[in-house]
Amino acid sequence: MESNGFKLSRTKTEYLEWDGEIDEDVTHRIGAGWMKWRHASGVLCDKKIPSKFKGKVYRVVVRPMMLYGAECWPVKIAHIQKMKVAEMRMLRWMCGYTMLDMIRNEVIRDKVCVASIEDKIREARLRWFGHVRRRSTDAPVRRCERLTLESLRRGRGRPKKRYREVIRQDMAQLQLTENMTLDRKV
């Protein structure tokens, strides 16, 4: 295929076949987070470095790898749970604790000053939703926005969790309305 002097090779071009399931994406993101964690483990596992600094490194290096693209995910409870488990394993390891030490997750989070990954996913989702709602009507629609706004064909069995459904739950939990998303400061 050729257009305006550019050639597009179908064999070299990757494309997305999105069926509404994000299990592989979540698993991939967790794996990417572990890779970054391993690269930074010299800092994250050093007992001489303060816990708060380790938490800052984690928030800047590891967490963005785990949350890349999460604003478009129609997450289920199982996905959130997988992300939480991976994050807590990393944080416990950073602090030098095991599950046998019987230290609560909140205590570890406070020690390293890291908020819950569930809260961060919700924050990213709502920020993206507000961004999409505020854009002008003549703005081009990106692939991710199309995935978040269009409804997909339903098959047999339980309906797939929709992005819109997740946004409604987030907004209800935080007592927000869709009109609030039009004002960026709110």
C-alpha positions as CSV (number, residue, x, y, z in Angstrom):
1,M,0.0,0.0,0.0
2,E,1.4,3.4,-1.0
3,S,0.2,6.9,-0.2
4,N,1.9,10.3,-0.5
5,G,5.3,8.6,-1.2
6,F,5.1,6.4,2.0
7,K,5.0,2.6,1.7
8,L,3.2,0.5,4.3
9,S,4.3,-3.1,4.5
10,R,1.4,-5.4,5.7
11,T,3.9,-8.0,6.9
12,K,5.9,-5.6,9.0
13,T,2.9,-3.7,10.4
14,E,1.5,-4.8,13.8
15,Y,-2.2,-4.3,14.3
16,L,-4.5,-4.7,17.3
17,E,-7.4,-7.2,17.3
18,W,-9.2,-6.0,20.4
19,D,-12.0,-8.2,21.7
20,G,-12.6,-6.4,25.0
21,E,-10.4,-8.8,27.1
22,I,-7.4,-7.4,28.9
23,D,-6.1,-10.5,30.7
24,E,-3.0,-10.6,28.5
25,D,-2.4,-6.8,28.8
26,V,-2.6,-7.0,32.6
27,T,-0.2,-10.0,32.7
28,H,2.2,-8.2,30.2
29,R,2.2,-5.0,32.2
30,I,2.9,-6.9,35.5
31,G,5.8,-8.6,33.7
32,A,7.1,-5.3,32.4
33,G,6.9,-3.9,36.0
34,W,8.9,-6.8,37.3
35,M,11.5,-6.3,34.6
36,K,11.9,-2.6,35.7
37,W,11.9,-3.7,39.3
38,R,14.8,-6.1,38.6
39,H,16.8,-3.4,36.8
40,A,16.3,-1.1,39.8
41,S,16.7,-3.8,42.5
42,G,20.2,-2.6,43.4
43,V,18.6,0.6,44.8
44,L,15.2,-1.0,45.8
45,C,16.8,-3.8,47.9
46,D,19.7,-1.9,49.4
47,K,19.2,-1.8,53.2
48,K,21.3,1.4,53.5
49,I,18.8,3.4,51.4
50,P,15.9,5.0,53.2
51,S,12.4,3.5,52.6
52,K,10.9,6.7,51.5
53,F,13.5,7.1,48.8
54,K,12.9,3.5,47.6
55,G,9.2,4.3,47.4
56,K,10.0,7.4,45.3
57,V,12.1,5.2,42.9
58,Y,9.3,2.7,42.8
59,R,6.7,5.3,41.9
60,V,8.9,6.8,39.2
61,V,10.4,3.7,37.6
62,V,8.3,0.6,38.3
63,R,4.7,1.8,38.6
64,P,4.5,3.7,35.3
65,M,5.5,0.4,33.5
66,M,2.7,-1.4,35.3
67,L,0.1,1.2,34.6
68,Y,1.0,2.0,31.0
69,G,-2.3,2.1,29.1
70,A,-4.4,1.3,32.2
71,E,-6.6,4.3,31.6
72,C,-8.3,2.4,28.8
73,W,-8.8,-0.9,30.5
74,P,-12.3,-2.1,31.5
75,V,-10.8,-3.8,34.6
76,K,-12.4,-6.5,36.5
77,I,-11.9,-7.2,40.2
78,A,-9.5,-10.1,39.3
79,H,-7.3,-7.8,37.3
80,I,-7.1,-5.3,40.1
81,Q,-6.2,-8.2,42.5
82,K,-3.4,-9.4,40.2
83,M,-2.0,-5.9,40.1
84,K,-2.3,-5.5,43.9
85,V,-0.6,-8.9,44.6
86,A,2.4,-8.0,42.2
87,E,2.8,-4.6,43.8
88,M,2.7,-5.8,47.4
89,R,5.3,-8.5,46.6
90,M,7.6,-5.8,45.2
91,L,7.0,-3.5,48.2
92,R,7.5,-6.3,50.8
93,W,10.7,-7.3,49.1
94,M,11.9,-3.7,49.0
95,C,11.3,-3.5,52.8
96,G,12.8,-6.8,53.5
97,Y,9.6,-8.4,54.7
98,T,7.9,-11.7,53.9
99,M,4.3,-12.8,54.4
100,L,5.4,-14.7,57.5
101,D,6.3,-11.4,59.2
102,M,2.5,-10.7,59.3
103,I,2.8,-7.0,58.5
104,R,-0.3,-5.4,57.1
105,N,-0.2,-3.9,53.6
106,E,-1.2,-0.5,54.8
107,V,1.8,-0.4,57.2
108,I,4.2,-1.2,54.3
109,R,2.5,1.3,52.0
110,D,2.9,4.0,54.7
111,K,6.5,3.1,55.3
112,V,7.4,3.6,51.6
113,C,4.8,6.3,51.0
114,V,3.1,4.5,48.1
115,A,-0.6,4.7,47.4
116,S,-2.7,1.7,46.4
117,I,-2.4,0.7,42.7
118,E,-6.2,0.4,42.6
119,D,-6.4,4.1,43.5
120,K,-3.8,5.0,40.9
121,I,-5.6,3.1,38.1
122,R,-8.9,4.8,39.1
123,E,-7.2,8.2,39.0
124,A,-5.7,7.5,35.6
125,R,-9.0,6.3,34.2
126,L,-10.9,9.3,35.5
127,R,-8.2,11.7,34.2
128,W,-8.4,10.1,30.8
129,F,-12.3,10.2,30.8
130,G,-12.2,13.9,31.6
131,H,-9.7,14.5,28.8
132,V,-11.9,12.7,26.3
133,R,-15.0,14.5,27.5
134,R,-13.3,18.0,27.3
135,R,-11.9,17.5,23.8
136,S,-13.4,19.5,20.9
137,T,-16.0,17.8,18.7
138,D,-13.8,18.2,15.6
139,A,-10.7,16.6,17.2
140,P,-9.5,13.4,15.6
141,V,-10.4,10.3,17.6
142,R,-7.4,8.1,18.6
143,R,-7.5,4.3,18.8
144,C,-7.6,4.2,22.6
145,E,-10.5,6.8,22.7
146,R,-12.4,4.7,20.1
147,L,-12.0,1.6,22.3
148,T,-13.2,3.4,25.4
149,L,-16.2,5.0,23.7
150,E,-17.6,2.5,21.3
151,S,-19.6,-0.5,22.3
152,L,-18.5,-3.9,21.2
153,R,-20.7,-6.6,19.9
154,R,-21.9,-8.9,22.7
155,G,-21.6,-12.7,22.5
156,R,-23.0,-15.5,24.6
157,G,-22.7,-15.7,28.3
158,R,-22.1,-12.9,30.8
159,P,-21.6,-9.6,29.1
160,K,-18.0,-8.3,29.0
161,K,-17.2,-5.5,31.4
162,R,-17.4,-2.2,29.5
163,Y,-15.2,0.8,30.1
164,R,-18.2,3.0,30.5
165,E,-19.5,0.7,33.3
166,V,-16.1,1.0,35.1
167,I,-16.2,4.8,34.8
168,R,-19.7,4.9,36.3
169,Q,-18.6,2.8,39.2
170,D,-15.5,5.0,39.8
171,M,-17.6,8.2,39.6
172,A,-20.2,6.8,42.0
173,Q,-17.6,5.7,44.5
174,L,-16.1,9.2,44.5
175,Q,-19.5,10.9,44.3
176,L,-18.7,12.6,41.0
177,T,-20.9,13.5,38.1
178,E,-20.1,13.6,34.3
179,N,-20.6,17.4,34.3
180,M,-17.8,17.7,36.7
181,T,-15.4,16.2,34.2
182,L,-15.9,19.2,31.9
183,D,-14.2,21.5,34.4
184,R,-10.5,20.4,34.5
185,K,-9.9,22.1,37.9
186,V,-12.6,20.1,39.6
